[in-house]
Amino acid sequence: MPMMMLGVLLIVFSVAPQLASPFAQVSSIPAAPAASKTRHTWTSPTKQIFIEDTDAYGVIYNANYARCYERALSHVPREEELGGDEMILSSVEAQKYSGSPPLGGQYVIRGERLEASTNKEVWSVELTSPPVKDTPTMVHNSAQVTLSRGQPLKVVEVTSPTQAEGVHCQYKLIAYKDELDTCIPCDGVSQQEEKAEYYVSVRSAMCYFERARSTFLGGPDMLRKLQEEENLLYVVTSNSDCHVYFDTILVEGGIEGELEMKLRPGDEVTVQTMFSVRRRGMIVDCRHRLYLGDGPRRLLAKATITIMALNGTTRRPTSKLPQWLVDKFTA
Ligand SMILES: *[C@@H]1O[C@H](CO)[C@@H](O)[C@H](O)[C@H]1NC(C)=O
């Protein structure tokens, strides 16, 4: 759902800059911590939007910004011997979706490194229009992202937060090989001897979450019907805390055999989602968690994605929703 409709947000931005408040703050970037020696600003080479980057509306698909950031930051000059390509995007937080360059359009990633150590970098990043003299820069997307180097696998027990809150929907999926990435854990000494581990990338996790939200609402047919009969669109406006766990096995409810908890291509994974509704359904926070197997045991990824209902005619936020839709989120 939300996915396909980012184009709408773009339109909103170019023709109606006086938009209501939820949008006004969309391009702000989280404040940086106090200056440190590791601070570093950087702008990527100009990139172009290809068909593979877009959704049905010809704008960047919501999960693909993560890929843009990870690719761009792999080119940052680094002193260490281990190249930047070994750094894995492990979280995308405070991500604001303001719009998108169109298919064929160009963009750059601007980043400010807020923290850096051998195994971890934190960046404040923006996907913007390329710098053109005398033209204001347009910020399409912004986030705080973390790059990490895989460490030797460790098992950590965590308490499950999902039980008390109630799960609205649960979907099982197959994690296919092309949806998984691999990482060679690196303890700083014996990189070659370590075996690669599979993990779910931020992008794949966000695709699974997108699929779960859309399926919950009734799939593409229902989204089309919402648009045609109710004049409603849902768009993704933010992603507050997407984390993937690739060197830490977070286990809920008791540690069992570590081997069984390794992710492999073809494994079944489960997406659990809890919805909280604000402004009578105009804003829906979707808290997603991705597990290996069929229940809370090994946590692979999580994210809170916020979607917003827009009036199809005015492209403005609306809370004039059919009751069945509000009931669906709150039941
Ligand atoms: C959309 O906006 C139009 C024009 O203001 C209004 O007539 C209609 O009721 C609105 N629909 C929704 C679902 O907000």
The ligand as an SDF file (V2000), in Angstrom:
LIG
                    3D

 14 14  0  0  0  0  0  0  0  0999 V2000
  -11.4850   14.7360   -0.1350 C   0  0  0  0  0  0  0  0  0  0  0  0
  -11.5730   16.1240   -0.4140 O   0  0  0  0  0  0  0  0  0  0  0  0
  -12.7590   16.5000   -1.0690 C   0  0  0  0  0  0  0  0  0  0  0  0
  -12.6340   17.9800   -1.4500 C   0  0  0  0  0  0  0  0  0  0  0  0
  -12.2940   18.7570   -0.3320 O   0  0  0  0  0  0  0  0  0  0  0  0
  -13.9500   16.2270   -0.1540 C   0  0  0  0  0  0  0  0  0  0  0  0
  -15.1510   16.5790   -0.7990 O   0  0  0  0  0  0  0  0  0  0  0  0
  -13.9500   14.7420    0.2110 C   0  0  0  0  0  0  0  0  0  0  0  0
  -14.9790   14.4680    1.1380 O   0  0  0  0  0  0  0  0  0  0  0  0
  -12.6160   14.3410    0.7920 C   0  0  0  0  0  0  0  0  0  0  0  0
  -12.5980   12.8810    1.0010 N   0  0  0  0  0  0  0  0  0  0  0  0
  -11.8890   12.3020    1.9650 C   0  0  0  0  0  0  0  0  0  0  0  0
  -11.9660   10.8250    2.0210 C   0  0  0  0  0  0  0  0  0  0  0  0
  -11.2230   12.9410    2.7690 O   0  0  0  0  0  0  0  0  0  0  0  0
  1  2  1  0
  1 10  1  0
  2  3  1  0
  3  4  1  0
  3  6  1  0
  4  5  1  0
  6  7  1  0
  6  8  1  0
  8  9  1  0
  8 10  1  0
 10 11  1  0
 11 12  1  0
 12 13  1  0
 12 14  2  0
M  END
$$$$
